[in-house]
Amino acid sequence: MIEEKIKETTGYESKSSQYSNVPENPNFNAAKIPAQKSSKPLIAGILLMIAGVLALVSWISVITMDVSMIDMSVLQELDPTITPERIQEILVICGTIGCILAIIPILGGILALKRKLWGISLAGGIVGLFTIGPIFASSILALIGLILVATSKKEFH
């Protein structure tokens, strides 16, 4: 009754009557509609895996580095007790730690591709910042991947 008066005086139908004749679909459930998935986790996963592989290659090259290429005279001026064997030990220890750290961004990238375990993917990006790699390339790629993972939290399960 009120809706008819509004229609007569203004010429507009009220919104409640506009849809009152539309039957409701009992099978429709708004929760079943999948959200739009962006490509952020995909790109982040690829970047994190590339950063991890670059860092891994870089640290493996440190482990296998030939100590005879280092000018020992400069180092022996600083510390006369230093030997090539000690330098090799230090390089192997640092390279091993770097290789272990380089695996974490690879794992984070795999999980980002699968859109699972957002926290571990985020940790992979954070650890990837410290893997250095050739000319800081892996750190830069890990930073971009970290930003993409952080901004796509809702897309992870």
C-alpha positions in Angstrom: 0.0 0.0 0.0 2.7 2.4 1.0 4.8 1.3 -2.0 1.9 2.1 -4.4 1.6 5.6 -2.9 5.4 6.1 -3.4 5.2 4.9 -7.0 2.2 7.2 -7.7 3.8 10.3 -6.3 7.4 9.9 -7.4 7.2 7.5 -10.3 9.8 5.2 -8.7 9.4 1.8 -7.2 10.9 1.2 -3.8 13.8 -1.3 -3.8 12.1 -3.8 -1.6 9.2 -4.2 -4.0 11.5 -4.2 -7.0 12.9 -7.6 -6.1 10.0 -9.1 -4.2 8.7 -11.1 -7.2 12.0 -12.8 -7.8 12.0 -16.3 -6.5 14.9 -17.3 -4.3 17.1 -20.2 -5.4 17.6 -22.6 -2.5 20.6 -24.1 -4.2 22.4 -20.8 -4.4 25.1 -20.2 -1.8 27.3 -17.2 -2.0 30.0 -19.0 0.0 30.5 -21.5 -2.9 31.6 -18.9 -5.3 35.4 -19.1 -5.6 37.3 -15.8 -5.1 39.3 -14.5 -7.9 42.8 -15.8 -7.7 45.6 -13.5 -8.7 49.0 -14.5 -10.0 50.9 -13.0 -7.1 51.6 -16.3 -5.4 52.7 -17.8 -8.7 55.1 -15.0 -9.5 56.4 -14.9 -5.8 57.0 -18.7 -5.9 59.0 -18.5 -9.1 61.0 -15.5 -7.9 61.8 -17.2 -4.5 62.9 -20.4 -6.2 65.1 -18.5 -8.6 66.6 -16.6 -5.7 67.3 -19.8 -3.8 68.9 -21.6 -6.8 71.1 -18.5 -7.5 72.2 -18.4 -3.9 72.8 -22.2 -3.8 75.0 -22.0 -6.9 76.9 -19.0 -5.5 77.5 -20.7 -2.1 78.6 -24.0 -3.8 81.1 -22.0 -5.8 82.4 -20.6 -2.5 82.8 -24.2 -1.1 84.7 -25.4 -4.2 86.8 -22.3 -4.5 90.5 -22.9 -5.0 92.4 -21.2 -2.2 95.5 -20.8 -4.3 93.7 -17.9 -6.1 93.9 -15.8 -2.9 96.9 -13.6 -2.3 98.1 -14.9 1.0 100.8 -12.3 1.5 98.1 -9.6 2.3 96.3 -11.9 4.8 99.6 -13.0 6.5 100.4 -9.3 7.1 97.2 -9.1 9.1 97.6 -12.4 10.9 100.9 -14.3 10.5 99.4 -17.6 11.7 96.9 -17.8 8.9 97.3 -20.7 6.4 95.6 -21.6 3.2 94.0 -24.6 5.0 92.4 -22.3 7.6 91.0 -20.1 4.8 89.6 -23.2 3.1 88.0 -24.3 6.3 86.4 -20.9 6.8 85.1 -20.9 3.2 83.6 -24.4 3.6 81.9 -23.6 6.8 80.4 -20.3 5.4 79.5 -22.0 2.2 77.7 -24.9 4.0 75.7 -22.4 6.1 74.8 -20.4 3.0 73.7 -23.6 1.2 71.4 -24.5 4.1 69.9 -21.0 4.1 69.5 -21.1 0.3 67.2 -24.1 0.6 64.6 -22.2 2.6 63.6 -19.7 -0.2 63.3 -22.7 -2.5 60.9 -24.4 0.0 59.0 -21.1 0.4 58.7 -20.7 -3.4 57.3 -24.2 -3.7 54.7 -23.6 -1.0 53.8 -20.2 -2.6 53.2 -22.0 -5.9 50.9 -24.4 -4.1 49.3 -21.5 -2.2 49.8 -23.4 1.1 51.4 -22.4 4.4 51.6 -18.7 4.0 53.9 -18.3 7.1 56.6 -20.6 5.7 56.4 -18.9 2.3 56.9 -15.6 4.1 59.8 -17.0 6.1 61.3 -18.2 2.8 61.2 -14.7 1.5 62.7 -13.2 4.6 65.6 -15.7 4.7 66.1 -15.2 1.0 67.0 -11.6 1.8 70.1 -12.8 3.5 71.3 -15.4 1.0 73.1 -12.7 -1.0 73.8 -14.7 -4.2 75.7 -13.2 -7.2 75.7 -9.4 -7.1 72.8 -9.4 -4.5 70.5 -10.7 -7.3 69.0 -13.4 -5.1 68.4 -10.9 -2.3 66.5 -8.5 -4.7 64.5 -11.4 -6.2 63.7 -12.6 -2.7 62.5 -9.1 -1.7 60.1 -8.9 -4.6 58.9 -12.4 -3.8 58.5 -11.4 -0.2 56.4 -8.4 -1.0 54.2 -10.5 -3.3 53.7 -13.2 -0.7 52.9 -10.7 2.0 50.3 -9.0 -0.1 48.5 -12.2 -1.2 47.9 -13.7 2.3 44.2 -14.2 1.6 44.9 -16.6 -1.4 46.7 -19.1 0.8 45.0 -22.1 2.4 
